[in-house]
Amino acid sequence: MTKKSPVRVKPAAAAASGCAWNLRLYVAGRTSKSVTAFENLKRICEEHLSGQYEIEIIDLIEHPQLAKGDQILALPTLVRRLPEPIKKIIGDLSNTQRVLVGLDLRPQA
Amino acid sequence: MPAAKKPSNPPGGIAKCPTGIVGLDQITNGGLPRGRPALICGGAGCGKTLLGLEFVVRGATQFDEPGVFVSFEEMSDELVDNVRSLGFDLDDLVKRKKLAMDYVRLERSEIEESGDYDLEGLFVRLNHAIDSIKAKRVVLDTIETLFSGLSNTDVLRAELRRLFRWLKDKGVTAVITAEKGEGTLTRHGIEEYVSDCVIVLDHRIHDQLSTRRLRVVKYRGSAHGTNEYPFIIDEEGISVLPVTSVGLEHAATMARISSGVARLDTMLSGRGFFRGSSILVSGTAGTGKTSLACSFARATCQNGERCLFFAFEESPAQIMRNVRSVGIDLEPFVGGGLLRFHASRPSLYGLETHLAVMHKQIDAFKPSVVIIDPVTNMMTAGLARDARSVLLRLIDYLKGLQITVFMNSLTHDGNTIEQSEVEISSLIDTWLFVRDIELGGERNRGMYILKSRGMAHSNQIREFVLGRQGIELVDVYLGPAGVLTGSARIAQAAKEHALETAGRRDLKRQQAEMLSKRKAFEAQIAALQAQILAQDQATEHLVADTQANESRGHLERRAMALSRKADSGGGRTNGKESRK
């Protein structure tokens, strides 16, 4: 992760499609939970949203003032900023089913 | 509390962080434990949020300690208004970096949980807020709501434990509020993690009257008051009033204060009540208790002293109108700031709250006389036992400050008045009793002193007359039918006056008789003296005549002898002659 600005993970294909999915992952430093969360997120996105997503990683250790805006409390937190409405999923995203439900990618079972 | 009053930390004791809340610092011997978290718990609407808010705001404004207020519940408009009315501009404090506010919202329905997480985000936010204004105080209100927002309570508990330890390490004095649970201090048992200081707030309803109370349940490493203290929330925020029986150590003064009725002062060994004593006036309805109280109030104000009048029955305007009819005008004193009325219905709130409100008013106004009219109404606001305890504490408090308290007590039955107030009689120094005296188809007022500690006082019943010029005490007549009052008294007075006049006339006549007798005697004396004089003169004449006759006889005898040429006796006579 970079030092000063949020990390943007934007696959080449997404740029063309105008990024229908804007996802933000809040973490605090490189902890095992944050690494796991990022890996899980990337995997799920590649599987379900290939080419239409953008992931922004915000390290609150670097940017603590950003926690307030998205009402971040638990970490890691994934925020779906687009498409609206805003959705939040907390945890290391190890439960794929719940992540898909949280992102509205699968009807609640 | 001014910053100068910041309590110094007792040697060996733990450091304290003053809250600036009236009374709370007194109970806790200086405030909350510095650099540690304290738990404030209580039911809904007990005032814990306001207490937390006052803690940070007063810290920022009075003690120059910036604070962070983290709210986990939406703040009610009422609370914001309340804080604004305390004269604290939150926005301005935020702008001046004295205060940081953070509202943490957690809606379970908006959040999906997937896998392992922690509350590092909260730590980050808190840390950022503390560092950005160099905060010394933190309030978390009410952190327990997290339990309803997050499903993994094991994580939550572990994280809260970590949070409180972290706050300690950070060196901030924290206030954590929590909702009261069933049979436990807090709903989720977080008192387990915050164990240095626990304060419980309570909002109790008894007989539909509410009383707020505060108690320090636990304070590790410090002495603290263990009682339940009543507190009030008003436009000045929270005031805790540690009104307790401070013991019987108040000084007794010999100074006196006039009752406002000259004749009553006379009855009280000539100089009125003792200053700082408690006075009770008992009587049935319409016996003039309020007028007596107003008379005392007027005398106090005329003396340039302040008087605080607690009216539990009538509005101030009504009292002033009514006593104006008996020549007592209190309005100028109200206008001049010497007299203050505080009127409230006894049923407005519970006894303790009444006490707290009175305490606060007395503290603010600093009167030398407090009047409670009538004190019996206060008793209807609670149980008799409670009423006695409240009165005891009030009287103790007033005595400690050398404030004279004048209470009226309404009695319902003419026969049992003394009995009905046995409960409080031991607290009273001077007990006046006004009663109706029914006689000859009239109802009149009588007054006597039931007791007056420490002074010689009259045992006489006086008639108590409310005239246009105020209160007057008049001697009553004791007739064969008992005490005479009103017209009977006037009739008796007239009778006595008539008798007196008749007597005076008699005396004059007798005096005149005596005088004339004396004159007669004097005349007799003069006549006798004249007789004596005449007799004396007659005697003198007689003596003179006799002597003249004698000498004439002698000469005649000589002439006769000469003519007879007698020698025997003549020779001797000759000799005598020659010597001549």
Interface residues (C-beta under 8 A of the other chain):
Chain A: Y26 A28 K33 T36 A37 N40 L60 I61 P64 Q65 A67 K68 Q71 I72 L73 A74 L75 P76 T77 I86 K87 K88 I89 I90 G91 D92 L93 S94 N95 T96 R98 V99 V101 G102
Chain B: D102 V104 R105 L106 E110 I111 E112 E113 S114 G115 D116 Y117 D118 L119 E120 G121 L122 F123 V124 R125 N127 H128 L146 L150
